[in-house]
Amino acid sequence: MENLATILRKHGFSFKKQFGQNFISDTNLLENIVALAGIGKTDTVVEIGCGAGTLTRALAAAAGKVIGFEIDEKLKPVLAETLADRDNTEIRFADFMRADLKSFEKETGPYSVVANLPYYITSPLVMRFVEEAEKVQKLVVMVQDDVARRFCAREDTPDYGAITAAIALRADAEIVKYVPRKMFYPVPNVDSAVVKLTFRENRIPVKDRKMYRDAVRCAFLSRRKTLENNLISYFSLSREKAKEILRRADVPEMARGETLSPVRLANLADALSDYGVQKK
């Protein structure tokens, strides 16, 4: 394949800030990402934000099938060239966030996601898989390094937040590689990291996933307030009822949400379910 910059110039492509376009051209890095993902010839891989197709090519060399989503139709001629010899790839010029996920999963069966995610969509995209996907097996995604730390943080640390706890309900999260900004074209303003989320059935047992999501949102409603006060505000509870639920969940009255591990948040969610509490 020709030099990436040469191919982009040939097709008159210009980068668009609103799409967070920063492409990877280093072959060793691309192959390393595929290796970290553990992709094999029987795997279906979904890539979101194909860019110039450099990661797509590397994935296609290892996987059985690659389905790529790309929002920028100006990349059609670029991808037609970079993927010309990869007949196991299918590129859909569409916004994955608007795709019918249930229908898509019926079509694909079990799949993995491997992608250099556009920064502007990272958290909403990951949350879509966490909250809605049923057949995803793993996500191996390049994200900003500060976002990577939030995905993998432990409770009672500055990086721990609602998205950490949401991910932990369904997946093991680990940073598997740090990537300096100079590895991208054009060079972004931040360093990146590759995060691997491995989904496990019933990783943290909980009676009601929706209630768990509500419990997490409640816990991080206001980091300066106690969980008791957040329960009162978020669920419109009396103070007595909030105290009773905390006792049932074995949570100290003066605890703050960010001190609760995902397991303890699941206990809180179960206590809320037991008392028939609902978000009003």
RAZI-V833794 format. One record per helix or strand of 2 or more residues. SS is the DSSP state (helix for helix, strand for strand). FROM is the first residue (numbers start at 1). TO is the last residue. If there is no record, write none. Layout:
BEGIN
{{SS:FROM:TO} {SS:FROM:TO}}
END
This chain:
BEGIN
{{helix:4:10} {helix:17:19} {strand:23:24} {helix:27:37} {strand:44:48} {helix:54:62} {strand:65:69} {helix:73:82} {strand:89:92} {helix:96:98} {helix:101:108} {strand:111:116} {helix:119:132} {strand:136:144} {helix:145:152} {helix:162:170} {strand:171:179} {helix:181:183} {strand:184:185} {strand:192:199} {helix:209:219} {helix:227:235} {helix:239:248} {helix:257:259} {helix:262:274}}
END
